[in-house]
Amino acid sequence: MKVALCQINTIVGNLNYNKEKILKYYKKSIEKGSNIAIFPELVITGYPPQDLLCEKLFVEESIKILKEISRISTIPIILGYVRAEEKKIYNSAALCYDGKIRYIYDKILLPTYDVFDEERYFTSGRIPSIIEIPHNKKKIKIGLQICEDLWDDNYICKVTEKQFKLGAEYFINISASPFHSNQFQDRKSLIERKIKKFKKPFFYCNTVGAQDELIFDGQSMAFSNKGDLVAFAKPFEEDLLMVDIDSKKEVNIKLHSKEEATYNALCLGVKDYFKKTGHCQAVLGLSGGIDSALVATIATDALGPKSVHGISLPSKYSSKHSLNDAEELAIRLDIDYRVIPIQTVVNEIELALKPHFNNTKRNIAEENIQARIRGNILMAISNKFGWMLLSTGNKTELALGYCTLYGDMSGGLSVISDLSKSEVYSLSNWINKAYPTRIPQNTINKPPSAELSPNQVDPFDYDIVSPLVDDIVEKGKSIGELEETDIDKDLLHSVFNKIRGNEFKRRQAAPGLRVSEKAFGIGRRYPLVNHFNGRAIDNE
């Protein structure tokens, strides 16, 4: 029996587009001799549809699409859709063949952590069940699952175990599992543990593409009953993976390094965000620093050099080496490069404010005038030509508030907002090894600086601060836990308070691409007003 895992890139809400793509891959599957075609979770609607699920017409139209597909079905096809029954909706999978919907399975485990909020919309399936697929005049019993049903270790209901007890001969999981570092290995290890316990072949079909902040890496897999990986789909690309259900030939895969996987994910995130929002051209400020250099490189590989415009916006504090580095980067990437000096505009605004700032010390207010002028100019260019402005701030800066609202935070997409400053450096170094001479070495070597005042450098030791931010934001470590380490206590409290106090800034930031387990985005929901000090209350 031959199985086709159809790893496709859908668009949330574009039901006809998704239908045509499903039918295209279904036809290809049949032409390649498959006996069953499998598609990802909620493939008809795209994932995640979020509050579109509150619109009755959206649900009705998606069900209509399923019925259209079922009527022209021949060989069995499994695909994810939204099912409605008695004012409830379900995250479901349908098995169709010979012109009819034959079986329906409702997702049992609905995730409500991090970026997931499925209990807001869906009703949980009642009990795990199995479906039967006809093949060679007999029926094969399949334990069909949807994404989280596989991740049942922390749930009371053990979906795989119950399906095994019901006589499942094979397991099929259709999924929309977002990318983050090490997620592929976690999936693979989990499936291998299930097979070790139940000794049945396992087929995993994941979606691919990007939707808003989320990136889906694909990497669909098939395993033998011994736990050997017998088939593996491409990462970050659409793929039609043909698998012999009884294959015992193990395949070797070359796993990407963390840097390569992250880079490919960000390129896909940018490419899909532009394509699915109808944009073609990108613009960004090129400061000569490492953050904008990395964003420009990602944008160039995602969109092509003819679609990227770099603007240098020097003030009197901009160093000559920064201007040279920005120009050199643009030459190496072969992108459009322009210089728009801002000092005249800065002088005019400072002159207008002089009567009001009289007898006060120069501080962050004057520095931010420059950042906001740059933001205004970049947004003007964005508006005039329809180019999307890319924000270039990294996660460490966003955490600490070392960024300017309506200045460098302006933009339609924040490309590296989920990369710490340490990761920005490691990714940039990887780029220069993989693609020699992309980023000028001086950009990587020089001390980072916003260049908003004379001889300014960033006020942080990123080797210390960047991991500390990760401990607090990604790993969720408390002040109490971190106080027991050798971290300087004053620094620890300063960083903690900056992270808490700048939530209001991040709430107004451009959407950012998620590549870690905890990004500043839909998966983080801290209150803007928050007086919790990170310690247990002492009632004694």
N, C-alpha and C positions, 0 to 999 in steps of 0.2 A: 504494500500500500504506500503510495506517494503522497506526501503532505506538502502544501505550499504555504509558507509563512509570508504573508504580504505586508511588509513593513513600509507603510506609506505616510506621506506628509499631507495632512488635511488642513482646512481652514475653518476655524470656529464660525458657525453660522452660515457658511456658504454651502448649503445642503446639496444643491445641484452639482457644484464642483466636486464635492466629496463623493456623490453618487457616481459621477462619470469616472472618477479615479478608481473607485472600488470595482466598477464594471470592467475597466481597462485591465486591472491586475487580475481580476477573476478570469477574464478571457485568456490572458497570458498563462495563467495557471493551468487552464484546461489544455491549451496548446502544448504545454510542456509535459502533459500526461499526468497531472496530479489527480488524485482521487478525492481530495478535500482541500479547500482553500480557507485559510484562517486570517482574519483581520483584527486590528487592535480594538481596545476598549473605546466605546463611544465614537467609533470611526465615522458614523453618519453625521453626527453633530460637530465633531472636533472636540478636543479636550483642553482645558475645562470650559464648559459653556456658561458656568456661573449663573447670573440672574436671568440669562436668556431662558432658563428653565422655568422661570415664573411667568413667561408669556405662553398662553395657551396655544396660540397659533404655531409658535416655534415647535412645541412638542407634537402637535398634530401633524405638521408638515414632515417632521423627521420620521414619524411612524408611517406616513404615506410613502416616503422613500423606501423604507424597509419592505413594505408590501410590493412596491414596484420591482425591487430586486428579487424578492422571493418568487414572483410570477415568472421571471425569466430564468430562474435557477435551474440547473441540471444536476451537476455533481454537488455534493454537500458544500455549503459555505457557512462559516461561523463568523458573525460580526457583531460589534457592540452598538447599542442604540438606547434610546430612552423609551421606556414602556410606561403607559398610563393606565391606571385602573382605579375607579371609584375615588377620584380626586387625589390620588396618590401617584407619584412617579417613581420609577425604579431604574437603576443603572443596570441594564440587562444585556444579555447576549442571546442572539437567535441562531438556531440551526435551520437552514432552508435547503431544500432540494426537491427536484421534480415539480417545480412550480408552486410549492407551498411552504409556509412556516411550519416546521415539524416539532420543534422543541423550543422552549424559552427557559432561560436560567437568569435569576435575579441575584445580583451581587449581595453577598451575606455581610461582609465586613466593610463598613463605611468609615474611612479615615477622617479624623477631625483635628489633626495636628499639623503644625508648620503650614505649608501652602495649601493643605487640603481642608475642605469644609463640606464634605458630602452629606453629612446629616442635616445640613441646612436645607437641602433640596430633596434627597432621596429617602425612600423607605427601604429598610433592610429586607433582603430575601428571607423567607421563613426558615427553611432548612436546606442544608447541602443535599444535592441530588446528583444523579448521573444521567447522561444522555446516551442514546444508542445511534450509531452511524452504520448504515448498510454498506457491506463490502463483500463481494464474492458469495452472495446468497446467504450471508450470515450477518449478524449485528455485533459491532464492537462497542463495548461499554467504555464511555469516556467520562472522566471526572473533569467537568468544565468549570473553570474558575475565572474570576475577574480581578486582576491586579492585587488589591489588599488581601483577598482571600488566601493568597500564598503566604502573606506575612502574619500568620495567625499565632505566633509564639506568645504574644501578649494579650491574646483574646481567650475568652472562655470557650468559644466555638472553634474546634480544630477541624477546619474545612477539609484539608487533604486526608486526614485520618478517617473522617466520616465517609468520604467518598470511597476510600480504599475498602472500608468495611461493607460498602454497598456493592462491591465487586468491580470497581474501576480497573480496567486493563491498561489504560493510558491516562495521562493528565495533560490537559491543555489549559494554559493561562493566557488570556488576552489582557493586555496591559497598556496603561499610559503612565509610565514611570519616569519622572523628570530626572535629568542629569544633575549630579553633583559629584565632587571628587570621591572616588572609591565606591560609588554606587553600583557600578557594574560588578565589581568583585563581590559586593554584598549580595546581589541578586544570585550570582552564580553559586556562591557558597551555600546560600539558603536552599536552592534547588538541589544541589548535591546532597545536602543533609536529608532532604525529603526522600530522595531516591535511595540513599543508604538505608533508610528506615523501611520504605515500602517496596523497593525493588521493581519499580515500574518506569517505563519510558516517560519523558516529560518534554513538552513542547511549549515554548514561551514566545509570544508574539508581542513586541513592544512597538509603540508608535515612534515616529521620528519627526523632527522639525521644531520650530519655536512658536510659542504663543505668549505674547506680552513678555512677562519676565521669565517665563519657564522655557527651558530647552530640553528637548527629548532626544536621546542619543540613539534610539533604535537598539542595535546589538541583540536582535532576537536570537534564540538559541534552541537547540534540540539535543536531548541527552538519551543515551541508551539506558536499559534497565540496570546497568552496572555503574551508572553515573558518569560514563565517558561522554565528553562533548563531541557529538557527531556532525553538527552543522552550526554555523555561526554567521550572522548577517553583518553587513558593513556598519561601522559606527558613523553616525551623523549623516547618513545618506539613505535614500529610499532603496529598497532591495526586495527582490523576490527570491526567497530562499527555498529551494527544493530539497526535501528530506525523504529518504526511504525510511518508513516507520520502523523497519526491522534492522536498520543499519547498525553495524557493530564496529565500523571503522572510525577511530578517534581522529579528530582534526586538531592540529596545533595552531594556536592563535598567538600572534605577537601583540601583546598589550602595549598600548601607548603609555608613555611617561605621563605623569601628572600634568606637566607643562604642555605637552602636545595635545592631550585630551582637552585641557582647559582652553587652549588656543583654538582648536577646532570647534569647540562648543560656542565660544564667543563669536567666531566667524559665522557660524550657522545662525546664532541669535540675531546678529546684525542683518545678515542677508534676508532672513525670513521676516524680520520686523519691517524692513523696507518694502519687500515684495508684497506683504499682506496688508500694509497700510497705503500702498500705492505710491510710495516715494522711490525716486531713482538716484538722487544726488545727495551727498552729505557735505556739510561744512563744519569745520572746527577751528578753534584757536590753536595755533602752533606757537608755544612759548619758548621752545628750545629745551623744555624739560622732559623728563622720562615718561610722565603720565600721558601727555599729549602725543608724544612719539609712539607710544604703544597703541593708543587709540587710532592714530592715523594708519599704522601698519595693519591693524585688524580690519579697519574700514576698507583699506586698499585691497586686501585679499578677499574680503567679502563682496565688494561691489565693483572692483576693477578701478585702476588708477584714473580713468577718465571721469569717474563719478565722485571723486573726492577733491574737496577744495580746502586748502590750508591757509589760514589768515594769521599773519604776524601783526600784533598790535602793540608796538613798543611805546613805553613812556620814557621819561628821562632816567628812570632807574633800571631800565632794561640794559643788560650787559651786552657788549659786542659779541661775546662768545655765544650767548643765547640766540641772538639773531643769526649768527653764522650756522649754529647747530640746526635751527629751524629750516633755514634755506637748504642746508646739506641734506637733511632728511627728505625734504620735498623733491630734491633732485634724484636721490636714490630710489624713492618710491614712484617717481615720474608723475606726481600729482600737480594740479594747479596750485600755484603759490602766489600770494599777494601780501603786500605790506601796507598797513593803514596806521600811521602814527596817531597817537591819541593825546599827546601832551598839550596841544592847543585847546582841545576840549576840556581837559583836566584843569587848565589854567582858568578858563571861563567859568567853570563851575565853582572852583575855589574862590574866584573873585566875587561871585554872587553870594557865596556863603561867608565871606570875610567879616561883614558887619555882625553876623550872628555867632561866628566862632572866635571873635576878637577876645584877646587875653586868655585864650585856652591853649593847652598843650596839644601839639600834633599827636594824633593817636590813630586808632583803627578806622575812625570815620573817614579821614583823608585817604588812608590806604584803600578802603573799599570803594571810594569814588572811582578809582582806576578800574577795579574789577567790574563795577557796574557799567561803566562806559564801554568796556570791552563786551560785556553781555549785550548791551543795547545795540552796538554795531553789528555783532554777529547775528542777533535776532532780526535786525533790519535787512541784512543780506539774505537771511533765511526766508523772510517774508517776501522780499522783492523777487527772488528767483525760485521759490518753492523748494529750496534745499533744506533738508532736516539738519538741525544743529545737534551735534553730538557733544554731550557733557563729558569731561575728562577726569572728574574727581575719583579717587580711590576710596576703598572702604575705611581705611585708617583715618584719612582726613575727614570723611563724613561722620565717623564715630565721634571724633574730637571737636567737630564744628569748625575745623580749619578750612573753611570754604565760605563763600559769600553768596547769600541769598540774592537772587536777581542779578548775579554777576557770573562767576564761573560755574554756578549751579544751573544756569539757564540751559535749556535744550529739550529735545524731544525724546532722547534716549541716552541713558547713562551707561556707557559700555563696560567700564571696569569698576563699577561701584561695589562689586562683590569680591574684588581682589584687594588684599591687604597690601601695604606698601612693600613689604618683603616679597610678596608674590609678584608684584609689578616688576621688581628687579630680577627675580628668578626667571620670569617669563620673557623679559627682554633679553637676558643673557642666552636663553634657549633659542630665541629667534635668531640671534646673531651667530649661533652655532649651526642651526639648521639652514639658515639663509644668510650666509656671510655678508657682512657690510650693509645690513639693512638699516640698523639704528646707529648713528654716530657714537663712537665709543666715549667721546667726551660727555655726551648726554647721560650715559650710564655712570661715568666716573665722578662727575662733579657733584658737590653738595646740593641737595634740592633747595630751591628758593622760589618764593612767590614774586620776588623782585618788586615789592610795593613800597620799599623804603631803602635808604642807602645801605649797601653791603649786607642786605638781609639774607639769612638762611633760615630754613624751617626750624622751629624751636623744639624739636624732638630728636631723641636718639631712636631712630626707627628700629634698630636692632633690638631694643628693649621694649619700646612702646607698641610696635606692631604685634608681636606675640601676646602682649598683655591685653590688647583690644580683642584679639581672637579668643583668649581665655574667657573674657567677660561676655562677648557677643555670641560667639559660635558654640563654645563649650558650656556656657551658662554658669561659670564659676562665681561664687559669691565673694563679697568682701572678706567675710570670715575665713573662707578657705584660702584666699590669696594672701591674707595677712600672716598665715603660718608659713609662707615661703620666704625666701630671702629678698623679695622685691622691696624696694624702698617704699616705706609706708606713705610718705607725702606724695610721691609719684602715683602710687596706687589710688589714693583718694582723689587726687586731681583728675586722673583718667576716668575713674568711675563717675565723678560728678559731671565731667564734660560729656560723657556718653549719655547720661540721663538728661542733662540740661539742653542738649541739642536735638532732642527728638522732634521738636517743632520744625527744625530746618529740614530734617530728612523727610518729614511728612509732605513737604512741598517740593521735594526733589523730583527730577525726571524719573520715569520707570527705569529700573536697572536690571541687567541680565544676571540671573541666579546661577552660580556655579559652586556654591558651598552649601552646607547643611542649614545655615541660618544667614540669610541675606537681609539687608534692609529693604524689605518689600512686603508683599502680601502675607509672608509667613511670620512677620514680626509685628506684634500688636500691643505695644506698650503705651500707656496713657501719656498724654502730653504733660499733664500735671501729675507729678509722681514724687511723693516725699519718702518713699521707702528707702532706708539707708543700707540695705543689703546685709543686715544682721538679724539674728534671732532676738526676740524681745525678752529681756531679763525682768521677770516679775518678782524676783526676790528682794 
